[in-house]
């Protein structure tokens, strides 16, 4: 089909804002991607993580419960892989919940694998959506 060009027609490629939900792989991907880059061995306030997510992803809205849910899942994955609870610690600080990720050489490769797993889950969800909507055979 040949489409016409209309001068002054606004671009329709706007994206609506997304409210992050706990357990959604797209939200978890963004949270864990940021957690991979936060300082190690130093407590970081969950409030600061939420604020940074909102700065990096202007079309998303994140909340503390969503970030905490992603952290709790990371803790569970850490415990399953390393049989310890000291690698990722979520605790209560003087200004609210804080996250402490250990400063060791095993963290970066492990958290990269977590991000890769979430990325694959997002791709799979997009693939299923595409098939369900009959966009691909």
C-alpha positions in Angstrom: 0.0 0.0 0.0 1.4 3.4 -0.9 1.0 5.9 1.9 0.7 9.6 1.4 2.9 12.2 3.0 1.0 15.0 4.7 2.9 18.1 5.7 2.6 19.0 9.4 1.2 15.6 10.4 2.5 14.9 14.0 4.5 11.7 14.6 2.3 8.9 16.0 5.2 7.0 17.5 4.6 8.2 21.1 4.7 5.6 23.8 2.4 5.7 26.8 4.0 5.8 30.2 4.5 2.3 31.8 3.8 1.7 35.5 6.3 -0.9 36.6 4.8 -4.0 38.2 6.4 -6.5 40.5 7.3 -9.7 38.7 7.2 -8.1 35.2 10.4 -9.1 33.3 10.6 -5.7 31.6 10.5 -3.9 34.9 12.8 -6.4 36.6 15.3 -6.0 33.7 15.5 -2.3 34.2 15.9 -2.7 38.0 18.5 -5.4 37.9 20.4 -3.6 35.1 20.7 -0.6 37.4 21.6 -2.8 40.4 24.5 -4.2 38.4 25.9 -0.7 38.3 25.4 0.6 41.8 28.4 0.9 44.2 29.5 -2.4 45.9 30.1 -2.8 49.6 28.2 0.4 50.5 24.5 0.6 51.5 22.3 2.3 48.8 18.9 3.6 49.8 16.0 2.0 47.8 14.6 5.5 47.5 17.7 6.5 45.6 17.4 3.5 43.3 13.8 4.4 42.5 14.8 8.0 41.8 17.6 6.9 39.5 15.3 4.4 37.6 12.9 7.3 37.0 15.7 9.5 35.7 17.0 6.7 33.3 13.6 5.6 32.1 11.4 8.7 31.8 8.5 6.8 30.3 8.3 4.5 33.3 7.0 4.9 36.8 8.8 2.8 39.5 7.9 2.4 43.1 9.7 1.0 46.2 7.7 -2.2 46.3 8.6 -3.0 42.7 12.3 -2.4 43.4 12.1 -4.4 46.6 10.4 -7.3 44.9 13.2 -7.4 42.3 15.8 -7.3 45.0 14.1 -10.1 47.0 14.1 -12.3 43.8 17.8 -11.5 43.3 18.5 -12.5 46.9 16.7 -15.8 46.3 18.7 -16.4 43.2 21.9 -15.6 45.0 21.0 -18.0 47.9 20.3 -20.7 45.3 23.6 -20.2 43.6 25.9 -19.5 46.5 24.1 -21.0 49.5 24.7 -17.7 51.5 22.7 -14.7 52.3 25.5 -12.1 52.6 25.9 -11.3 48.9 22.8 -9.2 48.6 21.4 -7.7 51.8 18.2 -5.7 52.0 18.0 -4.0 55.4 16.4 -1.1 57.2 18.6 2.0 57.3 18.0 5.2 59.2 16.2 6.6 56.1 14.3 3.5 55.0 15.2 0.3 53.2 18.8 0.0 52.0 20.5 -2.5 49.7 24.1 -3.7 50.1 25.7 -5.8 47.4 29.0 -7.4 48.4 32.2 -6.1 46.9 33.7 -9.3 45.4 34.8 -10.5 42.0 32.0 -13.1 41.9 29.2 -10.4 41.9 29.6 -8.8 38.4 29.6 -12.0 36.3 26.7 -13.4 38.4 24.6 -10.3 38.0 25.3 -10.1 34.3 23.8 -13.6 34.0 20.8 -12.4 35.9 20.3 -9.5 33.5 20.8 -11.9 30.5 18.1 -14.2 31.9 15.7 -11.3 32.3 16.5 -10.0 28.8 15.8 -13.5 27.4 12.4 -13.5 29.3 11.5 -10.2 27.8 12.4 -11.4 24.3 10.3 -14.5 24.8 7.4 -12.4 25.9 7.7 -10.2 22.9 7.9 -13.3 20.6 4.8 -14.8 22.2 3.0 -11.5 21.8 4.0 -11.3 18.1 2.8 -14.8 17.4 -0.5 -14.3 19.4 -1.2 -11.1 17.4 -0.4 -13.0 14.1 2.4 -10.6 13.2 4.7 -13.5 12.4 4.0 -17.0 11.1 
